[in-house]
Amino acid sequence: MTESIVKRGNGSTNTFGMAFVASIGGFLFGYDLGLISAANVYLRDQFNLSDAEFGFATASAVLGCVVGPTFGFWLCDAISRKRTMLIAAALLAISAVFTAFPDWLSDGSRDSVLLMFNLFRFVGGVGVGLCSVASPLYIAEIAPASKRGKLGLMYQLAIVLGNAVAPLIAYAIVYFLRVQYNVTDSAIPENHWLQAWRWMFFSEMLCILPFVMFVVGLPFSPRWLAEKGRFDEARAVLTSVDGPEHAERELLEIKANLQLEQGSWKELFSPGIRYALLIGILLTFFNNWTGWSVIGGYVPRLLELAGFSRESAIGNYVFVYGAMGVTTILSMMLTDRVGRRPLWQFASVLMAIITGVMGYMFYREVSGWPVLILLGLVTIPHGIALGGLPWVMMSEIFPTRIRAKAVSITTTCLWIFIFCGAYLFPLLTGFSQRHFLTHRHAIVTGKTISIVDTDPPTINDSEARFLQAGFRPGDQISVFGGDSVQGHGEFVVADVAPGTLTLEGNTTITPEEPGSEITVQVGSVGGAFWLFSLVCLLSFLFGVTIMPETKGRSLEEIGSSWSKRQSSPAP
């Protein structure tokens, strides 16, 4: 179906259609990883996850994403970019079913179900990892130089749309279960069919099936066809993209480029190419550690910290990604006009300012709409440059013969950085809450404190200091210093009396009698945001110094430029 559309349309329509279909792989990427942001708050309650378990459940799919590119480069070269996307869709389908119902392959125990959940999230992550290599590679190789930035950013826009649709579907599921079956946040249904998180993951099947139908109709990448010696087919695809003159010119450049290149792993570490590889790896690092890629996986949790209910937090998550979508469209309009470097430098400085202000807001305990607005603002620099440009440039800066290998390395690094961010963010915020107090400095410590597992659970102080210290309902408190590791963590205060903090009713806490030096305090997650501000400043320096400008240059021109250099400045 898609192939027939490509043959009938003009060059511009053909290119857009092919890029659009390939970018659906980015939609699946965004949808799959967006689901965990909405579901993880339910998983934390149902399985009573520690900070480390919470981080791993959120990041387990990303471990698969790290593995995906390792096979992705080989599959892309061996069986084509197109067929690799189809394999990715199959893995995502398997994951959608068995992350929704991990009990089917478990022994029913809490640890066994959690193990199966993480395992099949890993399988889905492999599929996402394959998409993250094959889809951008395909788009870059069919796009004319004058439109490559705009078409490449379609992949980023698709990721954003997937991220936005996922919480929207999640919100609809939560709303439906509440209205039809009276399922509320205060209780975990024993009936598996009424547990919202299961339907969230299964809903991905609605996206996977159309993706498969469209990808089947795509032509093969012209550069892959040329690598295989199928020049007539490559010429036909290039002609459909931008006419016969473009096809002959591009094919001559591709043939000349293929003759010059060795295409081996050794070539990746030759003087010029290893410099390009360093740039690709730095792009992936700053893509993930300038703020949004880490923050995005915990938006509902952050909105809960800012005083929103769980259901409204998931609903407002859609607003945040709506803002991301608008700025990504703006980026598509500007990238091929303004250039990659100016946008990157502007976005880095803007993100440093926004994350700095957000850290201050959490330190001052600002709640409600100001925090939601700031989370929306965080999406602007990410959408303009920091999110999409690395995907575009990773597929631009390497020569054709080694492009799949090089992109597999940089994409693997990208997923490693994503995993580190997703796994470490709860630990970073926990560390910040223990060491960065809010401006109120509400803290009580001593051997007079006991943790009592009642219904609801309480924390008691025989010296009755909680009201005097300034604790109040709704506080997100940190507890640490006791003998039991399970007694440590972050909890929400439901009610305050002079000697008693009553916690939210669905909290599970380990009892601990007086005798240990236990600290209870209202900490701030602001320190984690200030760390992102520092990374943003380093990102700006990268944009000023070694980041190349690829606007308006053919892939062959960019690729051949690295072989002309030893250690000279970036082209």
Beta strands, then each sheet from edge to edge (+ up, - down):
strand 1: 443-446
strand 2: 449-452
strand 3: 458-461
strand 4: 476-480
strand 5: 489-497
strand 6: 500-503
strand 7: 518-521
sheet 1: 1+ 7- 4+ 5- 6+ 3- 2+
end
